[in-house]
Amino acid sequence: MRFARGHLWLAAGAVALGMTHCTGRPAHEEEAGVPSRSIEEVLAAHTDSLMSLPGVVGTAIGLCDGVACIRVFLSDSSAVGRRKIPNRLDGYSVRVDITGPVRPLKDEPNRTPR
């Protein structure tokens, strides 16, 4: 009887261990899927490095399929930096948008500030 009880505990332990690791996704994706910081903190932490990439003209927080995401704006579709932009940053999706060059607005006499 003692031998059978030992096998029962071994089997139960194996099932429990298997259930904790069988979610169908690699472990690094599961960790990346649960943000530990706010999206504002993540964007602030990564904006300088993203803006240093060739062709990146801006970053922002936006919506991707109704969920908060990080948006990265490129000057053109051939920008070399595009390959270096990750799909996710600290658990948040990243979307790349082609906006064209971004220039500051000039002060125009007919334009009133909002």
C-alpha positions as a Markdown table, in Angstrom:
| # | Residue | x | y | z |
|---|---|---|---|---|
| 1 | Met | 0.0 | 0.0 | 0.0 |
| 2 | Arg | 2.9 | 2.4 | 0.8 |
| 3 | Phe | 4.3 | 1.9 | -2.7 |
| 4 | Ala | 0.9 | 2.8 | -4.4 |
| 5 | Arg | 0.5 | 5.9 | -2.2 |
| 6 | Gly | 4.0 | 7.1 | -3.3 |
| 7 | His | 3.1 | 6.7 | -7.0 |
| 8 | Leu | -0.2 | 8.6 | -6.4 |
| 9 | Trp | 1.7 | 11.6 | -4.9 |
| 10 | Leu | 4.2 | 11.5 | -7.8 |
| 11 | Ala | 1.4 | 11.5 | -10.4 |
| 12 | Ala | -0.4 | 14.3 | -8.7 |
| 13 | Gly | 2.7 | 16.4 | -8.5 |
| 14 | Ala | 3.5 | 15.8 | -12.2 |
| 15 | Val | 0.0 | 16.9 | -13.2 |
| 16 | Ala | 0.2 | 20.0 | -11.0 |
| 17 | Leu | 3.6 | 20.9 | -12.5 |
| 18 | Gly | 2.3 | 20.3 | -16.0 |
| 19 | Met | -0.7 | 22.5 | -15.5 |
| 20 | Thr | 1.4 | 25.4 | -14.4 |
| 21 | His | 3.6 | 25.2 | -17.5 |
| 22 | Cys | 1.1 | 24.2 | -20.2 |
| 23 | Thr | -0.6 | 27.4 | -21.3 |
| 24 | Gly | 0.2 | 27.0 | -25.0 |
| 25 | Arg | 2.5 | 30.0 | -25.0 |
| 26 | Pro | 6.3 | 30.3 | -24.4 |
| 27 | Ala | 7.2 | 31.5 | -21.0 |
| 28 | His | 8.7 | 34.7 | -22.3 |
| 29 | Glu | 5.4 | 35.7 | -24.0 |
| 30 | Glu | 3.5 | 35.1 | -20.8 |
| 31 | Glu | 5.8 | 37.4 | -18.9 |
| 32 | Ala | 5.7 | 40.0 | -21.6 |
| 33 | Gly | 1.9 | 39.9 | -21.7 |
| 34 | Val | 1.4 | 41.1 | -18.1 |
| 35 | Pro | 2.6 | 44.7 | -17.8 |
| 36 | Ser | 4.2 | 45.5 | -14.4 |
| 37 | Arg | 4.3 | 49.3 | -15.1 |
| 38 | Ser | 1.8 | 51.7 | -16.5 |
| 39 | Ile | 1.9 | 52.4 | -20.2 |
| 40 | Glu | 2.9 | 56.0 | -19.4 |
| 41 | Glu | 5.9 | 54.8 | -17.5 |
| 42 | Val | 6.9 | 52.3 | -20.2 |
| 43 | Leu | 6.7 | 55.0 | -22.9 |
| 44 | Ala | 8.7 | 57.4 | -20.8 |
| 45 | Ala | 11.4 | 54.8 | -20.3 |
| 46 | His | 11.7 | 53.9 | -24.0 |
| 47 | Thr | 11.0 | 57.2 | -25.9 |
| 48 | Asp | 14.6 | 58.3 | -26.0 |
| 49 | Ser | 15.9 | 55.0 | -27.4 |
| 50 | Leu | 13.0 | 54.8 | -29.9 |
| 51 | Met | 13.6 | 58.5 | -31.0 |
| 52 | Ser | 17.3 | 57.7 | -31.6 |
| 53 | Leu | 16.4 | 55.2 | -34.3 |
| 54 | Pro | 16.7 | 56.4 | -37.9 |
| 55 | Gly | 13.4 | 57.6 | -39.3 |
| 56 | Val | 11.5 | 57.8 | -36.0 |
| 57 | Val | 9.8 | 61.1 | -35.7 |
| 58 | Gly | 7.5 | 60.6 | -32.7 |
| 59 | Thr | 6.0 | 58.3 | -30.1 |
| 60 | Ala | 2.6 | 58.3 | -28.4 |
| 61 | Ile | 0.1 | 56.2 | -26.5 |
| 62 | Gly | -2.9 | 55.1 | -28.6 |
| 63 | Leu | -5.4 | 52.4 | -29.1 |
| 64 | Cys | -4.7 | 49.2 | -31.0 |
| 65 | Asp | -7.9 | 47.1 | -31.5 |
| 66 | Gly | -9.4 | 48.9 | -28.5 |
| 67 | Val | -6.5 | 48.3 | -26.1 |
| 68 | Ala | -3.9 | 50.8 | -25.0 |
| 69 | Cys | -0.7 | 50.5 | -27.0 |
| 70 | Ile | 2.5 | 52.4 | -27.9 |
| 71 | Arg | 2.6 | 54.1 | -31.2 |
| 72 | Val | 5.8 | 54.8 | -33.0 |
| 73 | Phe | 5.7 | 57.3 | -36.0 |
| 74 | Leu | 8.2 | 57.0 | -38.9 |
| 75 | Ser | 9.0 | 59.6 | -41.5 |
| 76 | Asp | 8.7 | 57.0 | -44.4 |
| 77 | Ser | 8.1 | 53.3 | -45.0 |
| 78 | Ser | 11.8 | 52.7 | -46.0 |
| 79 | Ala | 13.1 | 53.9 | -42.6 |
| 80 | Val | 16.0 | 51.7 | -41.5 |
| 81 | Gly | 14.9 | 52.0 | -37.9 |
| 82 | Arg | 11.7 | 50.1 | -38.5 |
| 83 | Arg | 13.5 | 46.7 | -38.2 |
| 84 | Lys | 14.7 | 47.7 | -34.8 |
| 85 | Ile | 11.3 | 48.6 | -33.3 |
| 86 | Pro | 10.0 | 45.7 | -31.2 |
| 87 | Asn | 6.5 | 44.3 | -31.4 |
| 88 | Arg | 6.0 | 44.7 | -27.7 |
| 89 | Leu | 7.6 | 46.8 | -25.0 |
| 90 | Asp | 7.3 | 45.7 | -21.4 |
| 91 | Gly | 4.0 | 43.9 | -22.1 |
| 92 | Tyr | 2.4 | 46.5 | -24.3 |
| 93 | Ser | 1.8 | 46.2 | -28.1 |
| 94 | Val | 3.7 | 48.5 | -30.3 |
| 95 | Arg | 2.2 | 49.8 | -33.6 |
| 96 | Val | 4.3 | 51.5 | -36.3 |
| 97 | Asp | 2.7 | 54.3 | -38.3 |
| 98 | Ile | 4.1 | 56.1 | -41.4 |
| 99 | Thr | 3.3 | 59.8 | -40.9 |
| 100 | Gly | 5.9 | 61.5 | -43.1 |
| 101 | Pro | 8.2 | 64.2 | -41.8 |
| 102 | Val | 7.0 | 66.1 | -38.8 |
| 103 | Arg | 7.8 | 69.8 | -38.7 |
| 104 | Pro | 6.8 | 72.5 | -36.1 |
| 105 | Leu | 4.1 | 74.8 | -37.1 |
| 106 | Lys | 5.2 | 78.3 | -37.9 |
| 107 | Asp | 3.6 | 81.2 | -36.2 |
| 108 | Glu | 1.0 | 82.5 | -38.6 |
| 109 | Pro | -0.6 | 85.9 | -38.2 |
| 110 | Asn | -4.1 | 84.5 | -38.8 |
| 111 | Arg | -3.7 | 81.5 | -36.5 |
| 112 | Thr | -5.0 | 81.8 | -32.9 |
| 113 | Pro | -3.7 | 79.5 | -30.2 |
| 114 | Arg | -6.1 | 77.0 | -28.8 |
